[in-house]
Amino acid sequence: MINNVSKPQEDSYIRCFSFLRERIKHRLRTEYNLAKDPVPELDTLNLTDDSHLSAFIKREHLSDEDTILLLLALVTHLAPGFLSDIISDVFPNGGEFPEFGGVKGKQHRGILPTGETALFVLFGSHYQQRLRGMNLIYGDSILFRKNMLCLGAVPKGEPPMSGKLLIDEEYLARLTTGKVLKPKLSEDFPASIIETGLEWSDLILNPKTLAEIKEIEVWLQYNQILMRDWGMKAKIKPGFRVMFHGLPGTGKTLTASLLGKYTGRDVYRVDLSMVVSKYIGETEKSLSRLFDKAADKDWILFFDEADSVFGKRTNVRDAHDKYANQEVSYLLQRIEAHSGLVILASNFKSNIDTAFTRRFQSLVEFDMPSYNERLQLWKNNLPEVIALDSDVNLEDIARKYAVSGASIVNIIHYTCLKTLASNQSLIKRADLMEGIKKEYQKEGKTLNV
């Protein structure tokens, strides 16, 4: 039994890989005139169990061809010698089989399947059928269309079909363990997941901003019904594009995190410093990898400090300006084609070119909190386990000091640490004022006590 795999899961793999083995053997024997056995049919698999593999095949409504492609990409991860053993079994004396494709890995000792392997297993040497197979790989197959499978890169001049048949790591984890593997920040994926332990009640915004956030929630909840059940897919652009604009600390990132938390979606903050490259063409490649990974994942993409990319364009003075404009156009194109929620955040709306803002369905302004909102933020964020000194007047502090929600949290954090360090039983006004002074200094302001 496979380690850490339940008996039903293992049985499902064994049935599927046994079918794949017989299907490959049949293809080899037929193509090389060794025998004319009946074609093993997929419907003999009896995919009625609830294993990760069976459930996935049924949920995605995979065709017979898609299922064989999936099994071929998956099998060497669980049975490294699978393809080598089949070749040895059918051809014990060895030989050259270029039609079969396959490559040796640098560390993997067995045969790794390629696009050529997939074409051979599915269609043998029938050219017309192989052309149909190439269409599958180039997007007709749901597995390639959703980037569950892809072909690896090949050296310049080599046929694209000689690239390795690769399965996305996230889908590999889901099919083998049932766990959802979340991508991590890297050069190939310039984004990191953001989460929050806070609730909607912790986000204090003015009624107008809250109403606009509610509109985004409505889209997240009903978009699939609108597109699929109401037949609006051909009439409405996919996805939803929003711009959050407002001073730092006014709740833009927290709002994005809460939207994900309450709609069951992962929120990925895109690191634009990793996306934008000084090398021509690299920015587009980085963006392409990001959006390809995010396709059909139901993620929320959050581009912070978007004005660094979507700032007002200037006249083209040199090649750098020309390619910078091309990069922006490419990013906008990918954002408009993306089927999920994309949020761009900027400190100042005026920094963003109006040609871009017109493309967004919603522009949400995050104002600095008013007196009432500041007072609520102070009350919400102060710890309940310690009291305020008698000379601390929160109403007075909220009225006098116009600071953001993030600054209020910073002030409270500083004050609590000071209180603990000095072993005080009450939160002192002097410590609060020192925290306020530090926040003012960060912004280059002078505090008038």
N, C-alpha and C positions, 0 to 999 in steps of 0.2 A: 504493500500500500504506500502511496506517496505520502511523505512526511507532512503532518499537520493538515491533511486534506481528508474530509469526511468520506465515508464509503460511497454515498450517492454521487458526490462530486467526482470521485475517482472513476466510478463506473461510467459516468458520462464521457469523461476524457477517453477512457479505454474504447468505448463504442465508436466515438467519433474518429479517433486515430486509427482504429482497426479498419473502418470504412475507407479512410484516406489511403492507408497502406494498400488495400486491395484495389482501389481506383488507380493508384500510380502503377502498381504491378500490371494491371490490365492494360494501361496505356503503353507501357514498355513492351509487353509481349506482343501487343497488336502492331505497334509501329515497327518492331524488328522481326515480324513474321514468326514469332515463337509459338503463338497459340491464338485461338479466337474464342476467348471466354465471354460469357454474358457480361454486360457492363454493370458493375455494382451500382445500385440505385440508392439515392440519398434517402428516399422515403422509408427504407428499411431500418433507419437509425432509431426510430421510435423516440423522438425528442419530447417525451411527455413529462419528464421529471422537472424538478425546480432547481437544477444545478445552475451555477452562474453562466455556464456556456450555453445550455439549452434555453434558459430564460432570455439571454441576449439575442440568440438567433430568432426566437419567436417574437420578441419585442420589436426588433428592427425589421421584421418581415423579410429576412434575407432570402434571396433566390438561391437555387442550387449552386449556381456559379459563385455567388458571393460567399456561400458557406464554405465551399472548397477553398477559395482564396483565403478566408479567415483561418481555416484549419492549417493550411500550408504555412501561413505566417506565424502561427502560434506554436506549431508542433516542436520546432527545434529548441524552444525555450524550456520544454518539459522532457523532451527525448532528444538529446544532442546528436545521437547517432542514427536518427530515424531514416534520413534519406540515404546515408551511406550503407546502412544495413539492407535497404531495399535493392540498391544497385548490386551489392554483393550477392544477394539472394537470387536475383534474376540472371545476373551475369557473373557466375562464380569464377570465370577465367579472366574477368576484367575487360577493358576495352575503352574506346573513346566514344563519348555520347554528347557531342556539342549541342544537339537539339534540346537536351535535358536542361542545359544551363547549370546554374549553381556555382558557388564560389567557396573557397576556403577562407575562413576568418584568420585574423592574426593570432588569436588565442583559441578560438573555437576549433576543435579538431575534426568535426564532421563537415558535411556539406550544408551550406546556407542557401536557401532558395532565392532565386532572382525572378525578375519579370519574365525571363525566358522560361524558367521552370514552370511558372504559373500558366503561361500560354501552352506549353507542351502538355501539362497534366490535363488542362481543360479541352484543348483542341488538337493536340498532336501536331502533325505536319500539314494540316489543311490550311492553305494560305488564306482563303476567304474567311474561314472561321477564326484564324489567328488575328486577322484585321479587326474582327468584331471584339476579340479579346483585348486588343490594344485600346479600343474605344472604352471598354470597361475600366481599364487602368487609367485612362485619361479623363475619367469623370462620370461615365455612365453607371458605374458601381457606386452604391451608397457608401461603401467602405472607403473608397478613395475620395468621394465627394465631401465626406465629413472628416477627412484626414485621419480616419482610424488606421488606414494602411497608406503606405507611400513607397516609392522606389528610392533607394539611396542614390547619392551622386556617383557618377562614373568619371574616369579620366577623360579629358578632351579627346574626341574622335571615336570613343567607344559607343556602341549602341545603347540608347537609354534603357532598353529592356534588360541589359546585363546588370543593372543596378539591383542591389539586395532588396528583397521583399520585406519591408519593415512594418512592425506593428507599433502603434503609439504606446508609450510606456503607461499612460493612464489607463488605456483600455486593456493592456496586458495585465495590470494589477487587478482591474475589475473582473476580468474573465477568470483569473486564476485564484484570487483570494476573496473577491467580492468587495474589496476595499477601494475607496476612491482616492487615488494618488494625486495630490495637489502639486502642480509644478512649482519649482523654487526659482528665485531670482538668479539669472545667469546671463551670459552673453547671448545665448539662444532664446532666452525668454526674459526680456527686460522689464519684468513686473513682479510685484510681491503682493501676497494676500494681506488685506487689512481687516481686522475684526474689532469688535468693541464689546465690553461688558455692560455698557450703559443701555438705558431704555429710552423710548420716545419721550417719556416724561422728564428725562434729564436734558433734553434739547429745548432750550428756551428761544423761540423765534417769534417774530411779529406775525399776526394773523394772515397777512398777505403772503408772506413767504411760506407759511405752513400750508396754505391753500394750494400753492403751486407745487409743493412737494407731494401733496395728496394726489394731484393730477398724474405725477410720475408713478405713484403707487397703483393708480387705476390702470395705467398702460401695462405695467408689469403683471397685473392680475388678469386683464381681459384681452391682451393683444392676440394670444393664440386663438381665442374664440373668434375674434374679429377677422383675422386673416384666413383661418381654416374653415370655420363653420359658416361665416357670413360671406365667404368668397371674395374678400377684399384684397387678396394677395397680389392680383394683377393691377390694382388701382392705387395702392398705397405703398410707398417706399418701405423697405424693411427697416426694422430698428427704430430707436428713439434717441435723439441727440439733444442734450441739455447742456447749457452753460451755467455754472455757478459763479457769480462774481461778487466780490466784497472783500473788505480788509481782512488780513490774517487774524485767525482766532475767532471768527464769527460763526463757525459751525459747518463749513463746507465739507471737510473730510468726515466729520462725525455723521453728517446727514447721509453721505454716500454709504458709510458703514452700516447705518441703521436701515437704510433701504434694502441692503443685502440681507441683513439679519432677519428682518420681518417678512421677507418674501422668499427666504430659503435659497438665496443666491450668493455665490462667492464674489467678493469685490476685490479686484486687482488694481493696485495703484501702479501706473506705468512710470518708470524712471526715464524721463526724457533725456537725461544726460547720457544714458546708455544707448538710447535710440538714435540720437543725432550724431552722425559721424563726420569727421573732417574729410574722409575719403569719399570721393564721388561714387555714388551707387550703393554704398554700404547702408545708408539710412533706409533706403527703400527695402533692402534685403532684411534688415532688422525688423522693420514694420511688417513686412510680409510674413515673417516667422511668427510674430506676435498675433496678428489677426488670423492666420491659418490655425494656430493653436486654439484661439478663442472661438473659432467658428463652431456653431451648434452646441456650445458648452453652456449656454444660458448664464454666462458670467456678466457682471457689471464691470466695465472698464473705466477707470478713473484717471484722467490725465491731469495731474496737479501742475500748477504754474504753467498753464498752457500758453500764456503770452510769450514764453520763450521760443515757441514755434509759430504760433498764430499771430504774432505781432504785426503791426502795420507794415506793409511792404513798401520798399523804396524802389526807385528807378534802378534798372539793371546797369551797374557800372562795370562789373567784371564777371568772369566765369563763376566765381563763388556766389554772387547774387543770383545768377541765372539758375544754378543748381539748387540753391536754397529755396527759390520759388518753386522749382520742380518737386522738391521734397515735400513742401507744404501741400501742393496740389495732389501729390500721391497720398499723403496722409488723409486729406479731406475725402478723396475718392474711396479709400478703404473704410473710413468712418461711415460714409453714406451707404456703403454696400453691406455694412455689418448688421446682422439681424438682431442684435441685442441692444442693451442700454449702454450708451457712451456718455460719460460726464466729463466735460472740460471745466477746469477750475482756474480762475484768474483773480488776482487781487483788484484789478481795475478793468472794467468793461471797455473804457476808452483806449486801452492798450491793444485791443483786438480789432483787426481789420473788419470793417462792416461787411465786406464781401463774404466773410466767413460766418458772421453772426446771423446773416439771413438764412443760412442753411440749417439752423437749429430750430427744433419745434418749440423749445422753451428756454427763456432766459430768466434765471432765478437770482434775485438780488438778496444778498445777505448783509443787512444793515448792522451797524454797531448797535448793541442793545440799548433800549431806552431805560429810563429810571426804573420803571416797574419790572422790566426784564432783568436788569442788573440785580435788583433786590431779590428776585426769585432765584437767580443764579447763586448769590451769596448764601441764601437759606438752604438751597438744595445741596450745596457742595461742602459746607462746613460739617465736621464730624459730629455725630450725635452723642458720642461718649464723653465729651468734655464741654463745659459751659463757657460762655463769654464773660469776660470781666464786666463789671457794672458800668464802666465808662465806654464800652463798645456800643455804638449806635449804628446798626446796619443801615437804617433808613438814611441817616446822615452820610454815611460812607457811599452808599449807592447813588445818592443825589450829587455829591461833590466830585466823584472820581469816575469819569467816563472811560471805562476800560472794557475790553472784549471779554467774552466768556472764557476763552483760553487763558487770558491774563488773570482772571479771577481764580481759576483753578491753580495757576502758578503761585499766586499770592497765598492762597490757602495752604498749598503744599509747603511753601517756605515757612509760613507761620507755624504750622503744626510741628515741623522739625525743630524750630527754635523753642517751642513750648516743651517738647520732649527733652531736648538737650539741656534745658535749664531746670528740668524737673518741676515745672509749674503745674498747678491744679486748675488754672483758668487760662483762656486765650487772652493775651494782653493787647490793648490797643496799640501800644508802641511797636509790637512785633508786626501787627497788621500794617501799620503805616510804613514800616521799613520794607515790607514786601511790596507795597504799592509803589514806594519810591524806586525800588529796583526795576519794576515793570516800566515805569515812566522813563528811567534812564535808558532802557533798551531801545525805546522809541525816540530817544533824543529830546525828551520833554523835561521841563522843570516842574517839580512838584511844589505847589503852594499849599502848605498845611494850614 
